[in-house]
Amino acid sequence: MGLWERLSILVTLVFVLLTEIGRGKVVTLKQPRRPTTVRPIVMRPRKATAEIAAKRFLEALSLEFYPDDNLEGLFGVRRNKGRVVSVKIPTDAQDGSMQTTEVKLGDLVFEGWITLWRASVVSKEEIVQALLENRLRNWYEEKIRNNGNPLSYYTLAMVESDVFREINWAIEAHYLIAGMQWVVPCDDSSAQAA
């Protein structure tokens, strides 16, 4: 992921947070117990960002729409991108025959999220917690694998093809939301040249 894409994600997250602050959803005042003590309770920006991102993502899923371009990577969705994965889907024929469809990995990840949404096995709270703990990638894989019982032909294809390490997540954004430092790996040749 290039510098411009990382900056775009960061700017989007900050913009979303500032928009929600402007709507009065992030900062609230607690009623004082004594008239002399007024302490503002401010939701941490990381949590607010995770909540807003999860809310918008789930709203898109509920409509079966792709999320905004700036949110796609946060959830591993990359519209029409990635390697092609074969998905076997039953045909309309009564003989139980299957038809193979080719789906790009980014679209397959989206279909996986749709499957989880339809099966009611995801919640905003779970997604927020996974983002805050920087474990959304592993959490998503566990949900898709579903203890060896994939929930759809799309999730079955993901499990059979074992594509989880190939999903193009916006890992830098995951670290940022989790409050962790992201260290950009570099190869030895560039380090030696410096």
C-alpha positions in Angstrom: 0.0 0.0 0.0 1.5 3.3 -1.1 1.9 6.4 0.9 -0.9 8.2 -0.9 -3.4 5.4 -0.1 -2.3 5.4 3.5 -2.8 9.1 3.8 -6.1 8.9 2.1 -7.3 6.4 4.6 -6.0 8.5 7.5 -7.6 11.7 6.1 -10.9 9.8 5.7 -10.9 8.5 9.2 -10.1 11.9 10.6 -12.8 13.5 8.4 -15.4 10.9 9.6 -14.4 11.5 13.2 -14.7 15.3 12.8 -18.0 15.0 11.1 -19.4 12.9 14.0 -18.0 15.4 16.5 -19.8 18.2 14.6 -23.0 16.2 15.0 -22.5 16.0 18.7 -22.1 12.3 18.8 -18.6 12.0 20.1 -18.4 14.5 23.0 -20.9 14.5 25.7 -21.1 16.2 29.1 -21.8 14.3 32.3 -24.3 15.9 34.6 -22.3 17.1 37.7 -23.1 15.7 41.1 -22.2 19.0 42.6 -22.7 22.3 40.9 -19.0 23.2 41.0 -17.8 20.0 39.3 -18.4 19.6 35.6 -16.2 17.1 33.9 -16.5 16.4 30.2 -16.5 12.8 29.2 -14.8 12.5 25.8 -14.9 9.3 23.9 -11.5 8.2 22.8 -10.9 9.1 19.1 -9.8 5.5 18.4 -13.0 4.0 19.7 -15.2 6.7 18.0 -13.4 6.0 14.7 -13.9 2.3 15.0 -17.6 2.8 15.9 -18.2 5.1 13.0 -16.4 2.9 10.5 -18.3 -0.2 11.7 -21.6 1.6 11.6 -21.1 2.8 8.0 -19.8 -0.6 6.9 -22.8 -2.4 8.4 -25.2 0.1 6.9 -23.7 -0.7 3.4 -23.9 -4.4 4.1 -27.5 -4.1 5.1 -28.2 -2.6 1.7 -25.9 -5.1 0.0 -23.8 -2.2 -1.3 -20.0 -2.0 -1.3 -18.8 0.3 1.3 -17.2 3.7 0.5 -13.9 3.4 -1.3 -12.1 4.7 1.8 -13.6 2.0 4.0 -13.1 -0.9 1.7 -9.6 -1.7 2.7 -10.3 -1.5 6.4 -12.6 -4.5 5.9 -10.5 -6.3 3.3 -13.0 -5.5 0.5 -11.4 -4.4 -2.7 -14.0 -4.1 -5.5 -12.9 -6.0 -8.6 -9.4 -6.5 -7.3 -7.2 -9.5 -6.4 -6.6 -12.9 -7.8 -9.4 -14.9 -9.3 -11.0 -17.6 -7.1 -13.3 -20.3 -8.4 -16.6 -20.6 -6.6 -18.9 -23.6 -7.2 -22.5 -22.6 -7.2 -25.5 -24.9 -7.8 -27.3 -24.5 -11.1 -31.1 -24.3 -11.5 -31.1 -27.9 -12.8 -32.7 -30.5 -10.6 -29.8 -32.9 -10.9 -27.7 -31.2 -8.3 -25.1 -30.0 -10.8 -22.7 -27.2 -10.0 -21.5 -24.3 -12.0 -18.1 -22.7 -11.5 -17.9 -18.9 -11.3 -14.7 -16.9 -11.2 -14.7 -14.2 -8.6 -12.0 -11.6 -7.8 -10.7 -12.0 -4.2 -11.7 -8.5 -3.1 -15.3 -9.3 -4.3 -15.2 -12.7 -2.6 -14.3 -11.0 0.7 -17.3 -8.7 0.2 -19.6 -11.8 -0.4 -18.1 -13.3 2.8 -19.2 -10.2 4.8 -22.6 -10.3 3.2 -22.9 -14.0 4.2 -22.0 -13.2 7.8 -24.4 -10.3 7.8 -27.3 -12.4 6.5 -26.6 -15.2 9.0 -26.6 -12.6 11.8 -23.2 -13.7 13.1 -21.6 -10.2 13.2 -22.4 -7.2 15.3 -21.2 -3.7 15.4 -19.8 -4.3 18.9 -17.8 -7.3 17.8 -16.3 -5.4 14.9 -15.4 -2.4 17.0 -13.7 -4.6 19.6 -11.8 -6.5 16.9 -10.6 -3.2 15.4 -9.6 -1.8 18.7 -7.6 -4.9 19.5 -6.1 -5.1 16.0 -7.5 -8.6 15.4 -10.2 -7.9 12.7 -8.3 -10.1 10.2 -8.2 -13.1 12.5 -11.7 -12.5 13.7 -13.0 -12.4 10.1 -11.2 -15.7 9.2 -12.7 -17.4 12.3 -16.2 -16.2 11.4 -15.8 -17.3 7.7 -14.4 -20.8 8.7 -17.3 -21.1 11.2 -15.8 -24.2 13.0 -15.6 -26.1 9.7 -19.2 -25.3 8.6 -19.0 -22.5 6.0 -22.2 -20.6 5.7 -22.3 -20.2 1.9 -20.7 -21.3 -1.3 -18.6 -18.1 -1.2 -17.3 -18.8 2.3 -16.7 -22.4 1.3 -14.6 -21.3 -1.6 -12.6 -19.0 0.7 -11.9 -21.8 3.1 -11.1 -24.4 0.4 -8.8 -21.9 -1.4 -7.3 -20.7 1.9 -7.1 -17.1 0.7 -7.0 -15.4 4.1 -3.4 -14.4 4.0 -3.9 -12.9 0.5 -6.7 -10.5 1.5 -5.6 -6.9 0.9 -6.4 -5.3 4.3 -5.5 -1.7 5.1 -3.3 -3.0 7.9 -1.8 0.5 8.6 -5.3 1.7 9.5 -5.9 -1.3 11.7 -2.7 -0.4 13.7 -3.8 3.3 13.8 -7.2 2.5 15.2 -5.7 0.0 17.7 -3.3 2.7 18.9 -0.3 0.7 17.9 2.8 1.8 15.9 3.0 0.5 12.4 6.5 -0.2 11.3 6.9 -0.3 7.5 9.0 -3.3 6.7 11.9 -2.7 4.3 14.1 -5.2 2.5 17.8 -5.5 3.2 18.9 -4.1 -0.2 17.3 -0.7 0.5 18.7 -0.6 4.0 22.2 -1.4 2.8 22.0 1.3 0.0 21.2 4.0 2.6 
